[in-house]
Amino acid sequence: MPSFKQNMKKVLITGGAGFLGSKLATKLVFDGFNVTVVDKQLYSNNSLDHLIPFSNFNFVFGDVRNKNLMRKLIKNKDFIIPLAALVGAPLCEKNKKLATQTNLEAISYIVKNVKKSTKIIIPSTESGYGKTDKNVVCDENTPVNPISHYGKTKLESEKLVLNRGNSVVLRLGTVFGISYRFRQDLLVNNLVTRALKDNKLDIFEGHYRRNFISIEDVTNTFAYIIKNFHKFKNEIFNVGLGDGNVTKIQLAKLIKKEIKNLKIIDNKSKKDPDQRDYSVSSKKLEKRGYKPKVKLSEGIKHLIKYLNKKNYSNNYNY
Ligand SMILES: NC(=O)c1ccc[n+]([C@@H]2O[C@H](COP(=O)([O-])OP(=O)(O)OC[C@H]3O[C@@H](n4cnc5c(N)ncnc54)[C@H](O)[C@@H]3O)[C@@H](O)[C@H]2O)c1
């Protein structure tokens, strides 16, 4: 059985079988934390299989809306990282009630019932900045203006944890990269997947700006904050790439650098249902000691390598 020097701090990750959670759980188990994941495995029942042999990893199949279960799980934890959510505007719009129960009410239950000494680090979203003027670079003091039910639930959950104290809020940019549960709906992952499949990208409202961050940097930011909690306590931090504020057309052009025959169509006749358009600064996080490492161009190369590898096996006949 793999053995690591255990530091015995107990961490509960809700939604830990998902895109971010499966990477984060892996990092924390390897770093020697005692990690419990609770998840109802909506998308993957094998994203944590590689952690089964580790004695410092526990998996609980369950729903964060189940109060009896959560009462037991939140007891005696040093850290709680609530990731369980319905994620993204389209999914939350279709399932408003479930989104409110999962993204907000389940957090409210944790906040009201967990002991004060337990530290909470919760991801939120830069979606809250909504749509801003071209000359505005959003920092953590910029007024928020969520334009989706998803954004609203995440912003409300921020308030709940900040009001209790002993917590940190991370407003994540759009994450890109590879995980044990791959998300194809995220903008960079999605465009690279489509570029490889169709050799063509039809981009709507290509001038809209977004801010990106690799899954490696998100995972490392959580781990960094766990280890240096006193420097971050009771504050909000944007987590994005300094050079990641790019328009959708610029992103498509970065992908074309790697896929030479890619045709980009700057489609001016269609509206994107996703009306987010903002530029975000993560200087506050950098000043406290965490500087993201994986550039967008590098992330695109990794995704191409990953998706090509998958395609080889899908197309192999014998
Ligand atoms: N990926 C991003 O770009 C991004 C950006 C900003 C914030 N976030 C936040 O990070 C968190 C994780 O996002 P992700 O990208 O890993 O999404 P994901 O959909 O891959 O993971 C969510 C996980 O939560 C689980 N889950 C959902 N409802 C549950 C319930 N009622 N009980 C138990 N488990 C439940 C799902 O099974 C899934 O494994 C979310 O809170 C999301 O809002 C993500």
The ligand as an SDF file (V2000), in Angstrom:
LIG
                    3D

 44 48  0  0  0  0  0  0  0  0999 V2000
  -14.7030   24.6210  -13.0450 N   0  0  0  0  0  0  0  0  0  0  0  0
  -14.7820   25.9530  -13.0140 C   0  0  0  0  0  0  0  0  0  0  0  0
  -14.4230   26.6580  -13.9860 O   0  0  0  0  0  0  0  0  0  0  0  0
  -15.2880   26.6480  -11.7690 C   0  0  0  0  0  0  0  0  0  0  0  0
  -15.1710   28.0320  -11.7230 C   0  0  0  0  0  0  0  0  0  0  0  0
  -15.6380   28.6880  -10.5990 C   0  0  0  0  0  0  0  0  0  0  0  0
  -16.1710   27.9700   -9.5210 C   0  0  0  0  0  0  0  0  0  0  0  0
  -16.2820   26.6200   -9.6010 N   0  0  0  0  0  0  0  0  0  0  0  0
  -16.8720   25.9270   -8.4590 C   0  0  0  0  0  0  0  0  0  0  0  0
  -16.0890   24.7910   -8.0950 O   0  0  0  0  0  0  0  0  0  0  0  0
  -16.9300   23.7390   -7.6120 C   0  0  0  0  0  0  0  0  0  0  0  0
  -16.6440   22.4420   -8.3440 C   0  0  0  0  0  0  0  0  0  0  0  0
  -16.8360   22.6240   -9.7480 O   0  0  0  0  0  0  0  0  0  0  0  0
  -16.4090   21.5080  -10.7970 P   0  0  0  0  0  0  0  0  0  0  0  0
  -15.9450   22.2130  -12.0120 O   0  0  0  0  0  0  0  0  0  0  0  0
  -15.5190   20.5140  -10.1470 O   0  0  0  0  0  0  0  0  0  0  0  0
  -17.8390   20.8700  -11.1220 O   0  0  0  0  0  0  0  0  0  0  0  0
  -18.3020   19.3250  -11.2380 P   0  0  0  0  0  0  0  0  0  0  0  0
  -19.6980   19.3760  -11.7730 O   0  0  0  0  0  0  0  0  0  0  0  0
  -17.2830   18.5390  -11.9900 O   0  0  0  0  0  0  0  0  0  0  0  0
  -18.3130   18.8210   -9.7410 O   0  0  0  0  0  0  0  0  0  0  0  0
  -19.3880   18.9700   -8.8590 C   0  0  0  0  0  0  0  0  0  0  0  0
  -19.5020   17.6990   -8.0620 C   0  0  0  0  0  0  0  0  0  0  0  0
  -20.5550   17.8910   -7.1060 O   0  0  0  0  0  0  0  0  0  0  0  0
  -21.3050   16.6850   -7.0150 C   0  0  0  0  0  0  0  0  0  0  0  0
  -22.6480   17.0120   -6.5280 N   0  0  0  0  0  0  0  0  0  0  0  0
  -23.5870   17.7950   -7.1190 C   0  0  0  0  0  0  0  0  0  0  0  0
  -24.6770   17.8600   -6.3650 N   0  0  0  0  0  0  0  0  0  0  0  0
  -24.4350   17.1230   -5.2530 C   0  0  0  0  0  0  0  0  0  0  0  0
  -25.1680   16.8140   -4.0850 C   0  0  0  0  0  0  0  0  0  0  0  0
  -26.4240   17.2860   -3.9110 N   0  0  0  0  0  0  0  0  0  0  0  0
  -24.6000   16.0130   -3.1600 N   0  0  0  0  0  0  0  0  0  0  0  0
  -23.3630   15.5180   -3.3230 C   0  0  0  0  0  0  0  0  0  0  0  0
  -22.6080   15.7770   -4.4140 N   0  0  0  0  0  0  0  0  0  0  0  0
  -23.1440   16.5710   -5.3480 C   0  0  0  0  0  0  0  0  0  0  0  0
  -21.3020   16.1170   -8.4190 C   0  0  0  0  0  0  0  0  0  0  0  0
  -21.5730   14.7280   -8.4130 O   0  0  0  0  0  0  0  0  0  0  0  0
  -19.8940   16.4710   -8.9030 C   0  0  0  0  0  0  0  0  0  0  0  0
  -18.9960   15.4120   -8.6550 O   0  0  0  0  0  0  0  0  0  0  0  0
  -18.3660   24.2420   -7.7610 C   0  0  0  0  0  0  0  0  0  0  0  0
  -18.7820   24.7500   -6.5160 O   0  0  0  0  0  0  0  0  0  0  0  0
  -18.2520   25.3650   -8.7630 C   0  0  0  0  0  0  0  0  0  0  0  0
  -19.2610   26.3340   -8.5850 O   0  0  0  0  0  0  0  0  0  0  0  0
  -15.8380   25.9380  -10.7010 C   0  0  0  0  0  0  0  0  0  0  0  0
  1  2  1  0
  2  3  2  0
  2  4  1  0
  4  5  1  0
  4 44  2  0
  5  6  2  0
  6  7  1  0
  7  8  2  0
  8  9  1  0
  8 44  1  0
  9 10  1  0
  9 42  1  0
 10 11  1  0
 11 12  1  0
 11 40  1  0
 12 13  1  0
 13 14  1  0
 14 15  2  0
 14 16  1  0
 14 17  1  0
 17 18  1  0
 18 19  2  0
 18 20  1  0
 18 21  1  0
 21 22  1  0
 22 23  1  0
 23 24  1  0
 23 38  1  0
 24 25  1  0
 25 26  1  0
 25 36  1  0
 26 27  1  0
 26 35  1  0
 27 28  2  0
 28 29  1  0
 29 30  1  0
 29 35  2  0
 30 31  1  0
 30 32  2  0
 32 33  1  0
 33 34  2  0
 34 35  1  0
 36 37  1  0
 36 38  1  0
 38 39  1  0
 40 41  1  0
 40 42  1  0
 42 43  1  0
M  CHG  2   8   1  16  -1
M  END
$$$$
